[in-house]
Amino acid sequence: MITLRQKIFISVGVISAFIIIAFLVVFYIKANDKNNTQNNTNSNNVVNENVIDANNPNNVLTPINNQTDENIVKPVGTPEELFVKQMAKIFVERFFTYSNQNDNVHITELEGTVTPKMLSWMKTQMKEKGQNYSGMTTRVISSSLVNFDKVIGVAKVSIGVEETISQDVEDSLQQEKLQKIFEVDFVLVNNDWKVDGVWDKTDAN
């Protein structure tokens, strides 16, 4: 004979077992729903990483799967032509960005990129150090290849820039903005393109 106490224990045990089983089933269902939701979210997310065109850093390309072909900006020209254009941009921005307190690093940093004749002229443009700050910042806004002839070994690039001229006057920094056009001449020296001249063509346009 099963006593009343044993019946109570058995009943409590069976009920507890059902509660535990029910809890485990609910927990398992919720865990599966959460995993499915995460998988769907991950599959629907599209990573939108911009890619910088190595030949022309001004062009930022979006991955092909995120845009149509007509939105892709492709650089025009051979890798060597694009290199000369980029070199002209770097030269103009660096040479025409200076102050009277930077020890003419805008010239010394470019020594390896120019011909001896060009370097001699650049040294005549050195700025004297002054107590009151004055300087200029140059930003390239356009560039185009005017001439490129590797057989002869010459090239020319037209560069449009915005110059910001700054000067400290009575403890007040005064600024003026100008837009100019420069032409940069290159010559091929031992298979290495060197800057051989820079000309202000603003008045001619």
Helices and strands as residue ranges (DSSP letters): H 4-44, E 51-52, E 60-61, G 64-66, G 69-71, H 79-95, E 98-99, H 105-108, G 111-113, H 116-123, E 134-149, E 154-169, E 172-189, E 192-200
